[in-house]
Structures are given as structure tokens and as C-alpha cells.
Amino acid sequence: MPTPHVAPRFKVPQSVLVVIHTPALEVLLIERADAPGFWQSVTGSKDHLNEAFEATAVREVAEETGLDARAADHRLRDWGLENVYEIYPQWRHRYAPGVTHNTEHLFGLCVLRAAPVRLSPREHRDQVWLPWQAAMERCFSPSNAEAIGWLPRLGGRAPD
């Protein structure tokens, strides 16, 4: 009996970027396991089109850092900002044929202090807490660097 064909599961081209920071604007960056030298904030795609961006943010923070974005001493804020960017060619195979752009929704997560986090070894290989200016310089993604640059203006809050 032939095995039924299962269509490949493609990533949804809608994602979150979560800038994790302290009140003093120290920013957590994590280094990608599949691209050494590529430092970034927490990112991740929706599991399905109907998943709320906030639910995606909470899930991705937990998966990539072990942090609970809803913990009483943490503050997750939807910045109400989005980036639309071209997906890097080396990662387009993860998306349906013809998908070239992603919409990224921005969040800030304020934690009380810089502390080591529990990385997902299949996704990330290292972590560092840096002052926001140094974190901007280290990010490989211009949209991630720009989001970190919002911190002093927003104080980690959503724009008015």
C-alpha cells in the first residue's frame, strides 16, 4: 500500500521580534546556531495564521530563552510597530514557494536584571547582555538594530 503524500509544512511569513531588556536598557542578544556571528533578539514565526502575535511572542521567548514573558516581574509590551522585509535567500526554503517577504511585529520584554537564560541549543549557541547602543551594533539584522534603537525613546513602552 503506498504511503500517502504529506505536504511539507512551511513557515508562516508573519513573525515577532521581541527585544528583551532591563530597565537600564541592557539588551539580551542570542547567537544563531545555524549562522555563527549572527546575533539577534528573540524572533519566531507564528505557528499558524490565526495565532495572535502576543501568543507567538510568549511562546518564542519561552522556547528560545526559558523566560516566562507573563511572569509577574516581567513586562511584555506590544510596540504596535511592524517591519516588512525580504527574507534572506539562505532561509527562503523554509517558506512556501514564491514567498519572499515577512511581516515582523515588534514587542519589548522588560526583565528586572540581566541574567543568563536557557538557550535552545538547536537554535542558538551563545548569549550576551549589552548596553542598547552596543547591542544595536552587534545585530546582523538592520530591522533588529532599529528596534533596539527605539528603546530609549519608548522606555520599553508602546509608542503613544
N, CA, C and O atoms as a GROMACS GRO file, in nm:
protein
  640
    1MET      N    1   0.085  -0.118   0.000
    1MET     CA    2   0.000   0.000   0.000
    1MET      C    3   0.089   0.124   0.000
    1MET      O    4   0.180   0.134   0.083
    2PRO      N    5   0.066   0.218  -0.092
    2PRO     CA    6   0.152   0.336  -0.098
    2PRO      C    7   0.132   0.426   0.024
    2PRO      O    8   0.024   0.434   0.082
    3THR      N    9   0.241   0.493   0.061
    3THR     CA   10   0.236   0.587   0.173
    3THR      C   11   0.173   0.717   0.123
    3THR      O   12   0.215   0.769   0.019
    4PRO      N   13   0.074   0.770   0.194
    4PRO     CA   14   0.014   0.895   0.148
    4PRO      C   15   0.116   1.007   0.150
    4PRO      O   16   0.202   1.014   0.238
    5HIS      N   17   0.106   1.094   0.051
    5HIS     CA   18   0.197   1.208   0.043
    5HIS      C   19   0.157   1.313   0.146
    5HIS      O   20   0.040   1.350   0.156
    6VAL      N   21   0.253   1.358   0.222
    6VAL     CA   22   0.230   1.464   0.320
    6VAL      C   23   0.298   1.589   0.269
    6VAL      O   24   0.420   1.590   0.248
    7ALA      N   25   0.221   1.694   0.250
    7ALA     CA   26   0.278   1.820   0.201
    7ALA      C   27   0.373   1.877   0.305
    7ALA      O   28   0.346   1.867   0.425
    8PRO      N   29   0.483   1.936   0.260
    8PRO     CA   30   0.575   1.996   0.358
    8PRO      C   31   0.507   2.110   0.432
    8PRO      O   32   0.421   2.180   0.378
    9ARG      N   33   0.548   2.128   0.556
    9ARG     CA   34   0.493   2.238   0.637
    9ARG      C   35   0.586   2.357   0.623
    9ARG      O   36   0.705   2.349   0.656
   10PHE      N   37   0.533   2.465   0.573
   10PHE     CA   38   0.612   2.586   0.553
   10PHE      C   39   0.589   2.685   0.666
   10PHE      O   40   0.484   2.685   0.731
   11LYS      N   41   0.688   2.768   0.689
   11LYS     CA   42   0.676   2.873   0.790
   11LYS      C   43   0.574   2.977   0.744
   11LYS      O   44   0.563   3.007   0.625
   12VAL      N   45   0.501   3.030   0.839
   12VAL     CA   46   0.408   3.140   0.812
   12VAL      C   47   0.492   3.267   0.800
   12VAL      O   48   0.574   3.294   0.888
   13PRO      N   49   0.474   3.348   0.695
   13PRO     CA   50   0.556   3.468   0.679
   13PRO      C   51   0.508   3.586   0.764
   13PRO      O   52   0.504   3.700   0.718
   14GLN      N   53   0.471   3.555   0.887
   14GLN     CA   54   0.436   3.655   0.988
   14GLN      C   55   0.509   3.613   1.115
   14GLN      O   56   0.496   3.500   1.161
   15SER      N   57   0.584   3.706   1.172
   15SER     CA   58   0.667   3.671   1.287
   15SER      C   59   0.669   3.782   1.390
   15SER      O   60   0.611   3.889   1.371
   16VAL      N   61   0.738   3.753   1.499
   16VAL     CA   62   0.759   3.852   1.605
   16VAL      C   63   0.908   3.874   1.625
   16VAL      O   64   0.991   3.787   1.598
   17LEU      N   65   0.939   3.991   1.671
   17LEU     CA   66   1.073   4.025   1.720
   17LEU      C   67   1.050   4.075   1.862
   17LEU      O   68   0.973   4.169   1.883
   18VAL      N   69   1.115   4.013   1.959
   18VAL     CA   70   1.098   4.051   2.099
   18VAL      C   71   1.233   4.100   2.150
   18VAL      O   72   1.328   4.022   2.163
   19VAL      N   73   1.242   4.229   2.180
   19VAL     CA   74   1.363   4.288   2.236
   19VAL      C   75   1.354   4.271   2.388
   19VAL      O   76   1.273   4.336   2.454
   20ILE      N   77   1.438   4.184   2.442
   20ILE     CA   78   1.440   4.160   2.587
   20ILE      C   79   1.543   4.256   2.646
   20ILE      O   80   1.657   4.262   2.601
   21HIS      N   81   1.500   4.330   2.748
   21HIS     CA   82   1.587   4.435   2.804
   21HIS      C   83   1.558   4.455   2.952
   21HIS      O   84   1.455   4.412   3.004
   22THR      N   85   1.652   4.521   3.018
   22THR     CA   86   1.635   4.558   3.158
   22THR      C   87   1.586   4.703   3.165
   22THR      O   88   1.587   4.772   3.064
   23PRO      N   89   1.544   4.750   3.283
   23PRO     CA   90   1.509   4.892   3.296
   23PRO      C   91   1.626   4.985   3.262
   23PRO      O   92   1.604   5.098   3.218
   24ALA      N   93   1.750   4.937   3.281
   24ALA     CA   94   1.868   5.017   3.246
   24ALA      C   95   1.903   5.007   3.098
   24ALA      O   96   2.006   5.059   3.055
   25LEU      N   97   1.818   4.941   3.020
   25LEU     CA   98   1.832   4.926   2.875
   25LEU      C   99   1.952   4.840   2.834
   25LEU      O  100   2.015   4.863   2.731
   26GLU      N  101   1.982   4.740   2.918
   26GLU     CA  102   2.073   4.634   2.875
   26GLU      C  103   1.988   4.538   2.793
   26GLU      O  104   1.875   4.506   2.831
   27VAL      N  105   2.041   4.491   2.681
   27VAL     CA  106   1.965   4.411   2.586
   27VAL      C  107   2.027   4.273   2.573
   27VAL      O  108   2.149   4.258   2.563
   28LEU      N  109   1.941   4.172   2.574
   28LEU     CA  110   1.984   4.035   2.552
   28LEU      C  111   1.993   4.008   2.402
   28LEU      O  112   1.897   4.030   2.328
   29LEU      N  113   2.109   3.960   2.358
   29LEU     CA  114   2.125   3.912   2.220
   29LEU      C  115   2.164   3.766   2.227
   29LEU      O  116   2.234   3.723   2.318
   30ILE      N  117   2.116   3.689   2.128
   30ILE     CA  118   2.148   3.548   2.119
   30ILE      C  119   2.206   3.520   1.981
   30ILE      O  120   2.163   3.578   1.881
   31GLU      N  121   2.304   3.430   1.978
   31GLU     CA  122   2.374   3.398   1.853
   31GLU      C  123   2.311   3.275   1.789
   31GLU      O  124   2.293   3.172   1.855
   32ARG      N  125   2.278   3.286   1.662
   32ARG     CA  126   2.214   3.175   1.591
   32ARG      C  127   2.310   3.056   1.581
   32ARG      O  128   2.429   3.073   1.555
   33ALA      N  129   2.257   2.936   1.601
   33ALA     CA  130   2.337   2.814   1.589
   33ALA      C  131   2.368   2.784   1.443
   33ALA      O  132   2.476   2.731   1.412
   34ASP      N  133   2.275   2.817   1.352
   34ASP     CA  134   2.295   2.786   1.210
   34ASP      C  135   2.369   2.894   1.134
   34ASP      O  136   2.393   2.880   1.014
   35ALA      N  137   2.405   3.002   1.203
   35ALA     CA  138   2.476   3.112   1.138
   35ALA      C  139   2.566   3.181   1.241
   35ALA      O  140   2.533   3.290   1.287
   36PRO      N  141   2.679   3.118   1.277
   36PRO     CA  142   2.768   3.180   1.376
   36PRO      C  143   2.802   3.324   1.339
   36PRO      O  144   2.828   3.355   1.223
   37GLY      N  145   2.801   3.410   1.440
   37GLY     CA  146   2.828   3.552   1.418
   37GLY      C  147   2.702   3.633   1.391
   37GLY      O  148   2.708   3.755   1.386
   38PHE      N  149   2.587   3.566   1.375
   38PHE     CA  150   2.460   3.635   1.354
   38PHE      C  151   2.392   3.648   1.490
   38PHE      O  152   2.335   3.551   1.542
   39TRP      N  153   2.398   3.767   1.547
   39TRP     CA  154   2.339   3.795   1.677
   39TRP      C  155   2.205   3.864   1.656
   39TRP      O  156   2.188   3.945   1.566
   40GLN      N  157   2.108   3.829   1.742
   40GLN     CA  158   1.974   3.884   1.726
   40GLN      C  159   1.899   3.880   1.858
   40GLN      O  160   1.943   3.820   1.956
   41SER      N  161   1.782   3.946   1.856
   41SER     CA  162   1.686   3.933   1.964
   41SER      C  163   1.605   3.807   1.939
   41SER      O  164   1.628   3.738   1.839
   42VAL      N  165   1.512   3.776   2.027
   42VAL     CA  166   1.423   3.662   2.006
   42VAL      C  167   1.334   3.690   1.885
   42VAL      O  168   1.274   3.796   1.874
   43THR      N  169   1.328   3.594   1.795
   43THR     CA  170   1.241   3.604   1.678
   43THR      C  171   1.173   3.470   1.657
   43THR      O  172   1.221   3.366   1.703
   44GLY      N  173   1.063   3.473   1.587
   44GLY     CA  174   0.997   3.348   1.553
   44GLY      C  175   0.868   3.372   1.480
   44GLY      O  176   0.801   3.474   1.497
   45SER      N  177   0.833   3.275   1.398
   45SER     CA  178   0.712   3.283   1.318
   45SER      C  179   0.591   3.230   1.394
   45SER      O  180   0.603   3.150   1.486
   46LYS      N  181   0.475   3.276   1.352
   46LYS     CA  182   0.350   3.220   1.402
   46LYS      C  183   0.346   3.072   1.368
   46LYS      O  184   0.400   3.031   1.265
   47ASP      N  185   0.284   2.992   1.452
   47ASP     CA  186   0.264   2.850   1.423
   47ASP      C  187   0.155   2.831   1.318
   47ASP      O  188   0.159   2.735   1.241
   48HIS      N  189   0.059   2.922   1.315
   48HIS     CA  190  -0.049   2.917   1.216
   48HIS      C  191  -0.101   3.060   1.199
   48HIS      O  192  -0.078   3.145   1.285
   49LEU      N  193  -0.170   3.086   1.088
   49LEU     CA  194  -0.214   3.222   1.056
   49LEU      C  195  -0.300   3.286   1.164
   49LEU      O  196  -0.295   3.407   1.183
   50ASN      N  197  -0.380   3.205   1.235
   50ASN     CA  198  -0.471   3.261   1.335
   50ASN      C  199  -0.408   3.282   1.472
   50ASN      O  200  -0.474   3.334   1.562
   51GLU      N  201  -0.283   3.242   1.490
   51GLU     CA  202  -0.217   3.263   1.619
   51GLU      C  203  -0.196   3.413   1.640
   51GLU      O  204  -0.146   3.482   1.551
   52ALA      N  205  -0.234   3.464   1.755
   52ALA     CA  206  -0.213   3.605   1.787
   52ALA      C  207  -0.065   3.635   1.800
   52ALA      O  208   0.012   3.550   1.847
   53PHE      N  209  -0.024   3.754   1.759
   53PHE     CA  210   0.117   3.792   1.771
   53PHE      C  211   0.166   3.781   1.915
   53PHE      O  212   0.278   3.736   1.939
   54GLU      N  213   0.084   3.822   2.012
   54GLU     CA  214   0.126   3.814   2.152
   54GLU      C  215   0.151   3.670   2.194
   54GLU      O  216   0.248   3.642   2.264
   55ALA      N  217   0.065   3.579   2.151
   55ALA     CA  218   0.085   3.436   2.182
   55ALA      C  219   0.215   3.385   2.120
   55ALA      O  220   0.286   3.306   2.181
   56THR      N  221   0.244   3.431   1.999
   56THR     CA  222   0.370   3.393   1.933
   56THR      C  223   0.488   3.445   2.013
   56THR      O  224   0.587   3.374   2.034
   57ALA      N  225   0.479   3.570   2.058
   57ALA     CA  226   0.588   3.630   2.137
   57ALA      C  227   0.613   3.552   2.265
   57ALA      O  228   0.727   3.522   2.298
   58VAL      N  229   0.507   3.521   2.337
   58VAL     CA  230   0.520   3.447   2.464
   58VAL      C  231   0.584   3.310   2.437
   58VAL      O  232   0.675   3.269   2.509
   59ARG      N  233   0.537   3.240   2.334
   59ARG     CA  234   0.589   3.107   2.302
   59ARG      C  235   0.736   3.113   2.261
   59ARG      O  236   0.816   3.032   2.308
   60GLU      N  237   0.771   3.206   2.175
   60GLU     CA  238   0.909   3.215   2.126
   60GLU      C  239   1.006   3.253   2.238
   60GLU      O  240   1.117   3.200   2.243
   61VAL      N  241   0.967   3.344   2.326
   61VAL     CA  242   1.053   3.380   2.439
   61VAL      C  243   1.079   3.257   2.525
   61VAL      O  244   1.193   3.232   2.566
   62ALA      N  245   0.975   3.180   2.552
   62ALA     CA  246   0.992   3.058   2.634
   62ALA      C  247   1.081   2.956   2.563
   62ALA      O  248   1.171   2.900   2.624
   63GLU      N  249   1.056   2.933   2.434
   63GLU     CA  250   1.134   2.834   2.360
   63GLU      C  251   1.281   2.871   2.349
   63GLU      O  252   1.369   2.786   2.362
   64GLU      N  253   1.308   2.998   2.324
   64GLU     CA  254   1.446   3.041   2.295
   64GLU      C  255   1.526   3.081   2.417
   64GLU      O  256   1.649   3.080   2.412
   65THR      N  257   1.459   3.117   2.527
   65THR     CA  258   1.533   3.166   2.645
   65THR      C  259   1.493   3.098   2.776
   65THR      O  260   1.566   3.108   2.875
   66GLY      N  261   1.379   3.030   2.778
   66GLY     CA  262   1.329   2.973   2.902
   66GLY      C  263   1.257   3.074   2.990
   66GLY      O  264   1.208   3.037   3.096
   67LEU      N  265   1.251   3.199   2.948
   67LEU     CA  266   1.183   3.302   3.027
   67LEU      C  267   1.032   3.294   3.007
   67LEU      O  268   0.984   3.258   2.900
   68ASP      N  269   0.959   3.328   3.113
   68ASP     CA  270   0.814   3.336   3.105
   68ASP      C  271   0.778   3.484   3.087
   68ASP      O  272   0.786   3.563   3.181
   69ALA      N  273   0.738   3.520   2.966
   69ALA     CA  274   0.708   3.660   2.935
   69ALA      C  275   0.591   3.712   3.017
   69ALA      O  276   0.572   3.834   3.027
   70ARG      N  277   0.512   3.623   3.074
   70ARG     CA  278   0.396   3.665   3.152
   70ARG      C  279   0.422   3.663   3.303
   70ARG      O  280   0.331   3.684   3.383
   71ALA      N  281   0.547   3.638   3.343
   71ALA     CA  282   0.581   3.636   3.485
   71ALA      C  283   0.550   3.772   3.548
   71ALA      O  284   0.556   3.875   3.481
   72ALA      N  285   0.517   3.771   3.676
   72ALA     CA  286   0.476   3.894   3.746
   72ALA      C  287   0.582   4.003   3.741
   72ALA      O  288   0.549   4.121   3.738
   73ASP      N  289   0.710   3.965   3.741
   73ASP     CA  290   0.816   4.067   3.742
   73ASP      C  291   0.869   4.100   3.602
   73ASP      O  292   0.971   4.167   3.589
   74HIS      N  293   0.800   4.052   3.497
   74HIS     CA  294   0.835   4.086   3.359
   74HIS      C  295   0.722   4.169   3.298
   74HIS      O  296   0.607   4.160   3.341
   75ARG      N  297   0.757   4.249   3.200
   75ARG     CA  298   0.656   4.333   3.135
   75ARG      C  299   0.669   4.319   2.984
   75ARG      O  300   0.762   4.373   2.924
   76LEU      N  301   0.575   4.246   2.922
   76LEU     CA  302   0.571   4.231   2.777
   76LEU      C  303   0.483   4.342   2.721
   76LEU      O  304   0.368   4.359   2.761
   77ARG      N  305   0.539   4.418   2.627
   77ARG     CA  306   0.464   4.529   2.567
   77ARG      C  307   0.464   4.517   2.416
   77ARG      O  308   0.568   4.499   2.352
   78ASP      N  309   0.345   4.528   2.360
   78ASP     CA  310   0.329   4.532   2.215
   78ASP      C  311   0.362   4.674   2.172
   78ASP      O  312   0.294   4.769   2.213
   79TRP      N  313   0.463   4.690   2.089
   79TRP     CA  314   0.503   4.824   2.046
   79TRP      C  315   0.416   4.878   1.933
   79TRP      O  316   0.429   4.994   1.896
   80GLY      N  317   0.328   4.795   1.879
   80GLY     CA  318   0.240   4.842   1.772
   80GLY      C  319   0.316   4.879   1.646
   80GLY      O  320   0.267   4.959   1.566
   81LEU      N  321   0.434   4.822   1.629
   81LEU     CA  322   0.517   4.851   1.511
   81LEU      C  323   0.539   4.722   1.433
   81LEU      O  324   0.545   4.614   1.490
   82GLU      N  325   0.551   4.736   1.302
   82GLU     CA  326   0.580   4.620   1.217
   82GLU      C  327   0.686   4.656   1.114
   82GLU      O  328   0.694   4.769   1.067
   83ASN      N  329   0.766   4.557   1.080
   83ASN     CA  330   0.862   4.566   0.971
   83ASN      C  331   0.820   4.467   0.865
   83ASN      O  332   0.778   4.356   0.896
   84VAL      N  333   0.831   4.506   0.741
   84VAL     CA  334   0.816   4.412   0.630
   84VAL      C  335   0.952   4.408   0.563
   84VAL      O  336   1.006   4.512   0.523
   85TYR      N  337   1.008   4.288   0.552
   85TYR     CA  338   1.141   4.277   0.495
   85TYR      C  339   1.151   4.155   0.404
   85TYR      O  340   1.073   4.061   0.413
   86GLU      N  341   1.249   4.162   0.317
   86GLU     CA  342   1.277   4.050   0.227
   86GLU      C  343   1.346   3.940   0.307
   86GLU      O  344   1.441   3.966   0.382
   87ILE      N  345   1.299   3.818   0.290
   87ILE     CA  346   1.357   3.703   0.359
   87ILE      C  347   1.493   3.674   0.298
   87ILE      O  348   1.506   3.668   0.176
   88TYR      N  349   1.596   3.656   0.382
   88TYR     CA  350   1.729   3.625   0.331
   88TYR      C  351   1.722   3.500   0.244
   88TYR      O  352   1.656   3.403   0.281
   89PRO      N  353   1.789   3.500   0.128
   89PRO     CA  354   1.781   3.386   0.036
   89PRO      C  355   1.815   3.251   0.101
   89PRO      O  356   1.754   3.150   0.067
   90GLN      N  357   1.911   3.250   0.195
   90GLN     CA  358   1.950   3.122   0.256
   90GLN      C  359   1.841   3.062   0.345
   90GLN      O  360   1.851   2.947   0.385
   91TRP      N  361   1.736   3.139   0.376
   91TRP     CA  362   1.627   3.088   0.460
   91TRP      C  363   1.494   3.078   0.386
   91TRP      O  364   1.393   3.040   0.447
   92ARG      N  365   1.489   3.112   0.257
   92ARG     CA  366   1.362   3.109   0.183
   92ARG      C  367   1.305   2.969   0.167
   92ARG      O  368   1.184   2.954   0.151
   93HIS      N  369   1.390   2.866   0.170
   93HIS     CA  370   1.340   2.730   0.154
   93HIS      C  371   1.245   2.690   0.266
   93HIS      O  372   1.172   2.591   0.254
   94ARG      N  373   1.245   2.764   0.374
   94ARG     CA  374   1.156   2.734   0.487
   94ARG      C  375   1.013   2.781   0.462
   94ARG      O  376   0.921   2.743   0.535
   95TYR      N  377   0.994   2.863   0.358
   95TYR     CA  378   0.865   2.922   0.327
   95TYR      C  379   0.808   2.860   0.200
   95TYR      O  380   0.881   2.798   0.123
   96ALA      N  381   0.678   2.878   0.179
   96ALA     CA  382   0.614   2.827   0.059
   96ALA      C  383   0.680   2.888  -0.066
   96ALA      O  384   0.729   3.000  -0.061
   97PRO      N  385   0.680   2.815  -0.175
   97PRO     CA  386   0.737   2.869  -0.299
   97PRO      C  387   0.675   3.005  -0.334
   97PRO      O  388   0.554   3.023  -0.324
   98GLY      N  389   0.760   3.097  -0.372
   98GLY     CA  390   0.714   3.230  -0.411
   98GLY      C  391   0.708   3.330  -0.297
   98GLY      O  392   0.693   3.449  -0.322
   99VAL      N  393   0.718   3.285  -0.172
   99VAL     CA  394   0.715   3.378  -0.058
   99VAL      C  395   0.853   3.440  -0.044
   99VAL      O  396   0.952   3.370  -0.027
  100THR      N  397   0.859   3.572  -0.051
  100THR     CA  398   0.987   3.642  -0.045
  100THR      C  399   0.995   3.744   0.069
  100THR      O  400   1.103   3.792   0.102
  101HIS      N  401   0.880   3.778   0.129
  101HIS     CA  402   0.878   3.881   0.232
  101HIS      C  403   0.807   3.830   0.359
  101HIS      O  404   0.720   3.744   0.353
  102ASN      N  405   0.847   3.887   0.470
  102ASN     CA  406   0.792   3.853   0.601
  102ASN      C  407   0.745   3.981   0.670
  102ASN      O  408   0.807   4.087   0.655
  103THR      N  409   0.637   3.971   0.744
  103THR     CA  410   0.591   4.082   0.828
  103THR      C  411   0.625   4.046   0.972
  103THR      O  412   0.586   3.942   1.023
  104GLU      N  413   0.700   4.136   1.036
  104GLU     CA  414   0.751   4.113   1.172
  104GLU      C  415   0.688   4.215   1.266
  104GLU      O  416   0.698   4.335   1.244
  105HIS      N  417   0.624   4.166   1.372
  105HIS     CA  418   0.558   4.250   1.471
  105HIS      C  419   0.650   4.266   1.592
  105HIS      O  420   0.707   4.167   1.639
  106LEU      N  421   0.666   4.388   1.643
  106LEU     CA  422   0.765   4.417   1.747
  106LEU      C  423   0.705   4.423   1.887
  106LEU      O  424   0.598   4.480   1.911
  107PHE      N  425   0.780   4.362   1.980
  107PHE     CA  426   0.747   4.363   2.122
  107PHE      C  427   0.873   4.398   2.201
  107PHE      O  428   0.985   4.376   2.154
  108GLY      N  429   0.853   4.452   2.320
  108GLY     CA  430   0.960   4.466   2.417
  108GLY      C  431   0.925   4.382   2.538
  108GLY      O  432   0.809   4.372   2.577
  109LEU      N  433   1.026   4.321   2.598
  109LEU     CA  434   1.006   4.245   2.723
  109LEU      C  435   1.106   4.298   2.824
  109LEU      O  436   1.226   4.275   2.811
  110CYS      N  437   1.055   4.368   2.923
  110CYS     CA  438   1.142   4.421   3.028
  110CYS      C  439   1.152   4.319   3.142
  110CYS      O  440   1.050   4.274   3.195
  111VAL      N  441   1.275   4.285   3.177
  111VAL     CA  442   1.304   4.195   3.289
  111VAL      C  443   1.382   4.275   3.393
  111VAL      O  444   1.446   4.375   3.358
  112LEU      N  445   1.378   4.233   3.518
  112LEU     CA  446   1.439   4.313   3.625
  112LEU      C  447   1.590   4.330   3.612
  112LEU      O  448   1.643   4.437   3.642
  113ARG      N  449   1.658   4.224   3.567
  113ARG     CA  450   1.804   4.234   3.561
  113ARG      C  451   1.858   4.140   3.453
  113ARG      O  452   1.793   4.044   3.413
  114ALA      N  453   1.977   4.172   3.409
  114ALA     CA  454   2.047   4.086   3.312
  114ALA      C  455   2.091   3.959   3.384
  114ALA      O  456   2.160   3.965   3.485
  115ALA      N  457   2.052   3.847   3.330
  115ALA     CA  458   2.089   3.718   3.389
  115ALA      C  459   2.098   3.615   3.277
  115ALA      O  460   2.033   3.630   3.173
  116PRO      N  461   2.177   3.512   3.297
  116PRO     CA  462   2.185   3.407   3.194
  116PRO      C  463   2.047   3.346   3.170
  116PRO      O  464   1.966   3.332   3.262
  117VAL      N  465   2.024   3.309   3.046
  117VAL     CA  466   1.898   3.244   3.009
  117VAL      C  467   1.929   3.104   2.958
  117VAL      O  468   2.044   3.070   2.931
  118ARG      N  469   1.824   3.022   2.947
  118ARG     CA  470   1.840   2.885   2.898
  118ARG      C  471   1.813   2.884   2.748
  118ARG      O  472   1.698   2.895   2.705
  119LEU      N  473   1.919   2.870   2.669
  119LEU     CA  474   1.906   2.872   2.524
  119LEU      C  475   1.859   2.738   2.471
  119LEU      O  476   1.883   2.633   2.532
  120SER      N  477   1.792   2.742   2.357
  120SER     CA  478   1.757   2.621   2.284
  120SER      C  479   1.878   2.588   2.197
  120SER      O  480   1.904   2.660   2.100
  121PRO      N  481   1.953   2.480   2.227
  121PRO     CA  482   2.078   2.454   2.156
  121PRO      C  483   2.061   2.430   2.006
  121PRO      O  484   2.156   2.450   1.930
  122ARG      N  485   1.944   2.388   1.963
  122ARG     CA  486   1.926   2.368   1.820
  122ARG      C  487   1.909   2.501   1.746
  122ARG      O  488   1.925   2.508   1.625
  123GLU      N  489   1.876   2.607   1.822
  123GLU     CA  490   1.855   2.738   1.760
  123GLU      C  491   1.966   2.839   1.788
  123GLU      O  492   2.001   2.920   1.702
  124HIS      N  493   2.022   2.833   1.911
  124HIS     CA  494   2.120   2.937   1.950
  124HIS      C  495   2.238   2.877   2.023
  124HIS      O  496   2.226   2.776   2.092
  125ARG      N  497   2.354   2.941   2.006
  125ARG     CA  498   2.477   2.886   2.063
  125ARG      C  499   2.540   2.972   2.172
  125ARG      O  500   2.626   2.924   2.246
  126ASP      N  501   2.499   3.100   2.182
  126ASP     CA  502   2.559   3.187   2.283
  126ASP      C  503   2.463   3.301   2.314
  126ASP      O  504   2.366   3.324   2.242
  127GLN      N  505   2.493   3.372   2.423
  127GLN     CA  506   2.411   3.485   2.467
  127GLN      C  507   2.500   3.592   2.525
  127GLN      O  508   2.610   3.565   2.574
  128VAL      N  509   2.450   3.714   2.519
  128VAL     CA  510   2.523   3.826   2.577
  128VAL      C  511   2.423   3.936   2.612
  128VAL      O  512   2.327   3.958   2.538
  129TRP      N  513   2.447   4.004   2.723
  129TRP     CA  514   2.371   4.124   2.760
  129TRP      C  515   2.461   4.243   2.731
  129TRP      O  516   2.576   4.245   2.775
  130LEU      N  517   2.411   4.340   2.657
  130LEU     CA  518   2.489   4.458   2.618
  130LEU      C  519   2.408   4.585   2.639
  130LEU      O  520   2.285   4.582   2.633
  131PRO      N  521   2.477   4.698   2.664
  131PRO     CA  522   2.406   4.826   2.660
  131PRO      C  523   2.340   4.842   2.522
  131PRO      O  524   2.392   4.791   2.423
  132TRP      N  525   2.228   4.910   2.517
  132TRP     CA  526   2.148   4.914   2.393
  132TRP      C  527   2.228   4.959   2.271
  132TRP      O  528   2.206   4.906   2.162
  133GLN      N  529   2.320   5.055   2.287
  133GLN     CA  530   2.397   5.101   2.170
  133GLN      C  531   2.487   4.990   2.117
  133GLN      O  532   2.496   4.970   1.995
  134ALA      N  533   2.554   4.917   2.206
  134ALA     CA  534   2.641   4.807   2.164
  134ALA      C  535   2.559   4.693   2.104
  134ALA      O  536   2.603   4.627   2.010
  135ALA      N  537   2.440   4.670   2.159
  135ALA     CA  538   2.352   4.567   2.103
  135ALA      C  539   2.310   4.603   1.961
  135ALA      O  540   2.306   4.517   1.873
  136MET      N  541   2.280   4.730   1.937
  136MET     CA  542   2.246   4.774   1.801
  136MET      C  543   2.359   4.743   1.704
  136MET      O  544   2.336   4.695   1.593
  137GLU      N  545   2.481   4.770   1.746
  137GLU     CA  546   2.597   4.749   1.660
  137GLU      C  547   2.622   4.601   1.632
  137GLU      O  548   2.671   4.566   1.525
  138ARG      N  549   2.590   4.514   1.727
  138ARG     CA  550   2.620   4.373   1.711
  138ARG      C  551   2.515   4.299   1.626
  138ARG      O  552   2.548   4.196   1.566
  139CYS      N  553   2.391   4.348   1.620
  139CYS     CA  554   2.285   4.280   1.544
  139CYS      C  555   2.320   4.270   1.397
  139CYS      O  556   2.370   4.366   1.337
  140PHE      N  557   2.295   4.153   1.339
  140PHE     CA  558   2.317   4.137   1.195
  140PHE      C  559   2.200   4.193   1.115
  140PHE      O  560   2.216   4.228   0.998
  141SER      N  561   2.083   4.202   1.175
  141SER     CA  562   1.963   4.246   1.105
  141SER      C  563   1.940   4.396   1.126
  141SER      O  564   1.932   4.442   1.240
  142PRO      N  565   1.932   4.472   1.018
  142PRO     CA  566   1.905   4.617   1.033
  142PRO      C  567   1.773   4.645   1.104
  142PRO      O  568   1.765   4.741   1.182
  143SER      N  569   1.669   4.564   1.080
  143SER     CA  570   1.541   4.590   1.146
  143SER      C  571   1.550   4.560   1.296
  143SER      O  572   1.484   4.627   1.376
  144ASN      N  573   1.629   4.462   1.334
  144ASN     CA  574   1.650   4.432   1.475
  144ASN      C  575   1.727   4.547   1.542
  144ASN      O  576   1.691   4.590   1.651
  145ALA      N  577   1.831   4.595   1.477
  145ALA     CA  578   1.907   4.709   1.531
  145ALA      C  579   1.818   4.832   1.547
  145ALA      O  580   1.826   4.902   1.647
  146GLU      N  581   1.733   4.856   1.448
  146GLU     CA  582   1.642   4.970   1.456
  146GLU      C  583   1.545   4.955   1.574
  146GLU      O  584   1.517   5.052   1.644
  147ALA      N  585   1.495   4.833   1.594
  147ALA     CA  586   1.403   4.809   1.707
  147ALA      C  587   1.472   4.838   1.839
  147ALA      O  588   1.413   4.900   1.928
  148ILE      N  589   1.595   4.793   1.854
  148ILE     CA  590   1.670   4.821   1.977
  148ILE      C  591   1.688   4.972   1.994
  148ILE      O  592   1.683   5.022   2.106
  149GLY      N  593   1.708   5.042   1.885
  149GLY     CA  594   1.721   5.188   1.889
  149GLY      C  595   1.597   5.260   1.939
  149GLY      O  596   1.606   5.375   1.983
  150TRP      N  597   1.482   5.194   1.934
  150TRP     CA  598   1.359   5.252   1.987
  150TRP      C  599   1.357   5.254   2.140
  150TRP      O  600   1.285   5.334   2.199
  151LEU      N  601   1.436   5.169   2.204
  151LEU     CA  602   1.428   5.156   2.350
  151LEU      C  603   1.440   5.289   2.426
  151LEU      O  604   1.354   5.316   2.510
  152PRO      N  605   1.541   5.372   2.401
  152PRO     CA  606   1.549   5.495   2.482
  152PRO      C  607   1.432   5.589   2.457
  152PRO      O  608   1.392   5.664   2.546
  153ARG      N  609   1.376   5.585   2.337
  153ARG     CA  610   1.262   5.672   2.307
  153ARG      C  611   1.132   5.619   2.368
  153ARG      O  612   1.045   5.695   2.411
  154LEU      N  613   1.121   5.486   2.371
  154LEU     CA  614   0.998   5.424   2.424
  154LEU      C  615   1.009   5.391   2.571
  154LEU      O  616   0.908   5.372   2.638
  155GLY      N  617   1.131   5.384   2.622
  155GLY     CA  618   1.148   5.339   2.759
  155GLY      C  619   1.090   5.200   2.778
  155GLY      O  620   1.047   5.163   2.888
  156GLY      N  621   1.088   5.123   2.666
  156GLY     CA  622   1.031   4.991   2.671
  156GLY      C  623   0.879   4.988   2.662
  156GLY      O  624   0.818   4.881   2.666
  157ARG      N  625   0.819   5.106   2.648
  157ARG     CA  626   0.672   5.114   2.638
  157ARG      C  627   0.629   5.119   2.493
  157ARG      O  628   0.708   5.149   2.404
  158ALA      N  629   0.503   5.091   2.470
  158ALA     CA  630   0.445   5.103   2.336
  158ALA      C  631   0.441   5.251   2.298
  158ALA      O  632   0.420   5.335   2.385
  159PRO      N  633   0.460   5.284   2.170
  159PRO     CA  634   0.452   5.425   2.130
  159PRO      C  635   0.313   5.481   2.152
  159PRO      O  636   0.214   5.408   2.144
  160ASP      N  637   0.305   5.610   2.182
  160ASP     CA  638   0.174   5.676   2.204
  160ASP      C  639   0.108   5.710   2.072
  160ASP      O  640  -0.002   5.765   2.071
   0.00000   0.00000   0.00000
